[in-house]
Amino acid sequence: MTSNARKIVLDLISGGMTKAAIADEIGYGRASVSRWINEPDYNGAHIEAAVLERYSRFPCPHLKSDITPKDCAAHALRTCPTSNTRDARHWRACQACPHRPEAKS
């Protein structure tokens, strides 16, 4: 289990969130999440990916706030907006951003 994903989940649990609530939010069963946390041999790469997709954040240089990888990809990988100058500026900033994800073929 990646320490970042594990740290995210353990911080959520220590903040009062239950394993069942975390499991519901990432789309897996509570037992699977519990095994992923407690059993070092459990192959939970799929759970780890779901945790990171749902809970990881990084600072967006354009918005000057934290953003999820999914939201980042939605801004960066869309076609250039032509009807809204604010959206066009955001899109242009995304094209040179170090966080910009690669487009999937």
N, C-alpha and C positions, 0 to 999 in steps of 0.2 A: 504494500500500500504506500503510495507516495505520501511523504510527510506533510505536504501542503494540503492534500485532500483530507488526510487524517486529522490534521490540526483544525481545519475548518469544521469538521464534524464534531470533534471533541469540544471545540469552543461553543458550538451551537448547543450541545448537550449540557455543558456547564452553565450556559445561559438560560437553561430551563426548557429547551425544546426536547421532545421525546424522540426516541429512535423511530417510533411509528410515524410521527409527524414528518421527520426527515425522509423516511421511506416513501410516504405518500407524495411528497413534493418532488422526489426524483423518479418516481414511477416504479419502485421495487418494493418487495415485501419487507416487513420489519425483521423477519428472521434472516434474510439475506444481508441486510445492513448490519445486523448484530454480529453475524458470522464474519463479515468483512472487517469489522472493528476488532473483534476478539480473537480471531484465529489467524495467526501469521501465515499459515499454509494455504488459506482460502484464496483462490484465484478470483479476485473481485475487480478486475480491470474495468469491466462494464459499469460497476457501481462507482468506482473512482472517477471514471469519465463523466458519469451523470452528476456526481457531486460537484466536480469542477465546472461543468456546464451551468449548473443551477446557481452555485454560490460564489464562484470566483469572480473577482472584480479587479480592474486595473484603472489607473487614471487616464482619462481621455484628454489629450492636450488641447483639443479644440473646445470641448464642452467645459473643461476645468472641473470635472466631477468624475466619480467612479462610474464605470460602465461594464456591463457583462460582455463576454466574448461574442455572444449571439447578437446583442444590440450593435456592437462594433461592426460585425460582419454585415448586418443589415444596412448600415450607413455606407460602409466602404465598398461593398460589392454590387451595389445597385447601379443602374445607369445614371448618368449625370442629369440631375433635375434641371429643367429649363424654365419652369414657371415660377420658381421661388428663389430669389437671390440668396436668402439666408441658407437654404438647403444646398444651393450650389456652392457656396463658400465652405460649408461643412464637408461636402463631398470632395472638394479640391484638397482640403486639409487632410482628409483621410487617405488620399492617394499617395502622400509622402510620409505618412505616419509610420513609425517603427512597429506599432502594434497591428498594422493592417494584415488581416489573414490572407492566405492564398486562395484564389478562386478555385472551386472544385470543377473538374471537367464534366 
